[in-house]
Amino acid sequence: EGIIVNVSIDRFLVSSQGERWLVDFKTGSHEGGDLHGFLAQEAERHRPQLLRYASLVRALQPGPLRAALYFPLLGEFREIDL
């Protein structure tokens, strides 16, 4: 869009089947109940960030791309719809 942006993509992976993945690590913790609700809320909150990353990656390498949030402290991996 004609602007300069500074981004840091945590992980860009290509699976053995050739699937390309953007993975953003989230190191915060969650205490209390409703882990599913928390993860859904985090997915919506961080979706714009992953959409920006996806547009930048696609500008360099067109093609299918998947994205996810990874919560290592919770052992959770959530795919984000692009």
Backbone as JSON, one array per atom type, in Angstrom:
{
  "sequence": "EGIIVNVSIDRFLVSSQGERWLVDFKTGSHEGGDLHGFLAQEAERHRPQLLRYASLVRALQPGPLRAALYFPLLGEFREIDL",
  "N": [[0.81, -1.2, 0.0], [2.13, 1.11, -0.33], [3.44, 2.0, 1.95], [5.97, 1.88, 4.47], [6.59, -0.82, 6.58], [7.43, -2.35, 9.67], [7.97, -5.55, 10.6], [7.97, -8.58, 12.51], [8.12, -11.8, 11.99], [7.38, -14.66, 13.75], [7.64, -17.46, 13.13], [8.08, -19.04, 9.99], [7.05, -21.64, 8.22], [7.47, -24.56, 6.16], [5.71, -27.34, 5.41], [6.25, -30.94, 5.1], [4.53, -31.66, 3.13], [4.43, -29.46, 1.6], [2.88, -27.34, 2.49], [2.54, -23.99, 3.44], [3.18, -22.14, 6.35], [2.44, -19.54, 8.62], [3.42, -18.84, 11.81], [2.63, -17.52, 14.86], [3.97, -16.89, 17.94], [2.64, -16.87, 21.19], [3.3, -15.92, 24.32], [2.07, -15.44, 26.7], [0.22, -16.26, 29.71], [-2.69, -18.06, 30.89], [-5.09, -17.89, 33.33], [-7.52, -19.42, 35.34], [-10.89, -20.35, 34.33], [-12.54, -21.42, 31.28], [-10.83, -21.86, 28.94], [-11.17, -22.34, 26.22], [-12.78, -20.16, 25.41], [-11.02, -18.06, 25.96], [-8.95, -18.62, 24.12], [-10.34, -18.33, 21.72], [-10.96, -15.61, 21.83], [-8.37, -14.51, 21.79], [-7.59, -15.35, 19.26], [-9.23, -13.8, 17.59], [-8.37, -11.27, 18.36], [-5.7, -11.2, 17.48], [-5.87, -11.74, 14.8], [-5.89, -9.58, 12.78], [-3.15, -8.88, 12.8], [-1.93, -11.25, 11.85], [-3.1, -11.34, 9.34], [-1.9, -9.12, 8.15], [0.8, -10.0, 8.13], [0.45, -12.18, 6.41], [-0.28, -10.92, 4.01], [2.1, -9.64, 3.38], [3.87, -11.83, 3.09], [2.65, -13.16, 0.95], [3.02, -11.28, -1.03], [5.67, -11.59, -1.58], [5.92, -14.33, -2.08], [3.68, -15.74, -3.84], [0.75, -17.79, -3.37], [-0.91, -20.58, -1.7], [-1.48, -20.24, 1.81], [-1.26, -20.74, 5.28], [-2.13, -19.91, 8.68], [-1.34, -19.55, 12.17], [-1.75, -19.33, 15.74], [0.45, -19.97, 18.37], [0.59, -21.18, 21.59], [2.87, -21.75, 23.71], [3.12, -22.08, 26.54], [0.67, -22.99, 27.24], [0.34, -25.18, 25.71], [-1.09, -25.1, 23.32], [-2.29, -24.82, 19.99], [-3.58, -22.86, 17.53], [-5.28, -22.59, 14.58], [-5.72, -19.84, 12.36], [-8.15, -18.33, 10.45], [-7.49, -17.11, 7.29]],
  "CA": [[0.0, 0.0, 0.0], [2.99, 2.28, -0.44], [4.01, 2.43, 3.23], [6.99, 1.0, 5.03], [6.21, -1.41, 7.87], [8.42, -3.16, 10.34], [7.32, -6.7, 11.21], [8.82, -9.69, 12.92], [7.35, -13.04, 11.93], [8.04, -15.61, 14.65], [8.03, -18.66, 12.37], [7.52, -19.32, 8.68], [7.38, -23.05, 8.02], [6.94, -25.28, 5.01], [5.56, -28.74, 5.82], [6.75, -31.92, 4.14], [3.56, -31.7, 2.03], [4.53, -28.2, 0.87], [2.02, -26.31, 3.05], [3.27, -22.87, 4.04], [2.55, -21.72, 7.6], [2.9, -18.45, 9.47], [3.08, -19.18, 13.19], [2.94, -16.45, 15.79], [4.05, -17.4, 19.3], [2.06, -16.04, 22.25], [3.92, -16.49, 25.52], [1.3, -15.13, 27.9], [-0.46, -17.39, 30.36], [-4.12, -17.89, 31.14], [-5.48, -18.47, 34.61], [-8.97, -19.49, 35.48], [-11.61, -21.25, 33.45], [-12.91, -21.08, 29.9], [-9.67, -21.79, 28.06], [-11.66, -22.26, 24.84], [-13.19, -18.77, 25.2], [-9.8, -17.25, 25.93], [-8.26, -18.86, 22.85], [-11.16, -17.72, 20.65], [-10.77, -14.16, 21.95], [-7.01, -14.21, 21.34], [-7.57, -15.55, 17.81], [-9.83, -12.61, 16.98], [-7.53, -10.11, 18.67], [-4.45, -11.24, 16.72], [-6.13, -12.0, 13.38], [-5.38, -8.51, 11.91], [-1.69, -8.99, 12.74], [-1.6, -12.35, 10.96], [-3.5, -10.95, 7.99], [-0.83, -8.25, 7.64], [1.93, -10.86, 7.81], [0.1, -12.99, 5.24], [-0.22, -10.09, 2.8], [3.51, -9.42, 3.08], [4.44, -13.08, 2.58], [2.08, -13.42, -0.38], [3.63, -10.35, -1.99], [6.98, -12.16, -1.92], [5.74, -15.7, -2.54], [2.25, -16.02, -4.02], [0.32, -19.17, -3.19], [-1.66, -20.89, -0.48], [-0.79, -19.93, 3.06], [-2.04, -20.94, 6.5], [-1.58, -19.16, 9.81], [-1.76, -20.06, 13.47], [-1.17, -18.85, 16.98], [0.95, -21.06, 19.21], [0.7, -20.81, 23.0], [3.71, -22.81, 24.27], [2.88, -22.32, 27.96], [-0.63, -23.67, 27.35], [0.34, -26.35, 24.84], [-2.21, -24.92, 22.39], [-2.0, -24.36, 18.63], [-4.87, -22.5, 16.95], [-5.23, -22.05, 13.21], [-6.46, -18.6, 12.16], [-8.64, -18.2, 9.08], [-7.02, -15.95, 6.53]],
  "C": [[0.85, 1.26, 0.0], [3.54, 2.79, 0.87], [5.06, 1.41, 3.68], [6.5, 0.5, 6.38], [7.37, -2.25, 8.38], [7.68, -4.32, 10.99], [8.37, -7.73, 11.59], [7.95, -10.94, 12.97], [8.09, -14.07, 12.77], [8.52, -16.85, 13.9], [7.32, -18.68, 11.03], [7.98, -20.72, 8.34], [6.8, -23.57, 6.72], [6.91, -26.75, 5.41], [6.13, -29.68, 4.75], [5.8, -32.08, 2.96], [3.55, -30.4, 1.23], [3.61, -27.1, 1.38], [2.88, -25.24, 3.72], [2.47, -22.35, 5.23], [3.25, -20.5, 8.17], [2.48, -18.82, 10.88], [3.56, -18.06, 14.09], [2.87, -17.0, 17.21], [3.44, -16.39, 20.27], [2.48, -16.66, 23.57], [3.19, -16.14, 26.8], [0.66, -16.38, 28.48], [-1.93, -17.06, 30.54], [-4.43, -18.59, 32.45], [-6.99, -18.46, 34.7], [-9.58, -20.43, 34.46], [-11.75, -20.71, 32.05], [-11.69, -20.85, 29.01], [-10.12, -21.63, 26.62], [-12.07, -20.82, 24.5], [-12.0, -17.84, 25.1], [-9.09, -17.38, 24.6], [-9.02, -18.25, 21.68], [-10.98, -16.2, 20.65], [-9.39, -13.75, 21.44], [-6.9, -14.37, 19.82], [-8.13, -14.32, 17.11], [-8.96, -11.37, 17.19], [-6.29, -10.04, 17.79], [-4.64, -11.51, 15.23], [-5.65, -10.87, 12.48], [-3.85, -8.54, 11.74], [-1.29, -10.09, 11.76], [-2.02, -12.06, 9.52], [-2.45, -10.03, 7.36], [0.38, -9.09, 7.26], [1.66, -11.65, 6.54], [0.18, -12.16, 3.96], [1.23, -9.82, 2.4], [4.17, -10.68, 2.5], [3.94, -13.37, 1.17], [2.64, -12.48, -1.44], [4.99, -10.87, -2.45], [6.87, -13.54, -2.55], [4.25, -15.99, -2.68], [1.95, -17.5, -3.8], [-0.41, -19.37, -1.89], [-0.81, -20.68, 0.77], [-1.75, -20.16, 4.21], [-1.36, -20.2, 7.63], [-2.12, -19.73, 11.12], [-1.1, -19.27, 14.59], [-0.72, -20.06, 17.76], [1.18, -20.5, 20.61], [1.53, -21.88, 23.7], [3.45, -23.1, 25.75], [1.57, -23.05, 28.21], [-0.68, -24.96, 26.54], [-0.77, -26.3, 23.8], [-1.72, -24.31, 21.08], [-3.34, -24.1, 17.97], [-4.7, -21.92, 15.57], [-6.16, -20.83, 13.13], [-6.88, -18.56, 10.7], [-8.1, -16.93, 8.45], [-8.06, -15.65, 5.51]]
}
